[in-house]
């Protein structure tokens, strides 16, 4: 079995470096550089906010709704957690 490679060997590698992921910030960071250091719900919300409409402009509103879904899930998780303390 071959080892997984996360090295970007192509300009647009749809697995390791999709084009819609490469639109980062001026410091060269990508969304994954930020989200992998956050709790799951928060990271996914940020991911959907930052990439909204970039993969498919027709799904921008759907992407924003997904971000909201993760934010609401995190709020509910925290609210339930503080109810039990």
ZIQUISUL-V82418 format. One record per helix or strand. SS is the DSSP state (alpha for helix, beta for strand). FROM is the first residue (numbers start at 1). LEN is the number of residues. If there is no record, write none. Layout:
ss->SS from->FROM len->LEN
ss->SS from->FROM len->LEN
This chain:
ss->beta from->13 len->1
ss->beta from->17 len->1
ss->alpha from->19 len->3
ss->alpha from->31 len->5
ss->alpha from->40 len->12
ss->alpha from->57 len->27
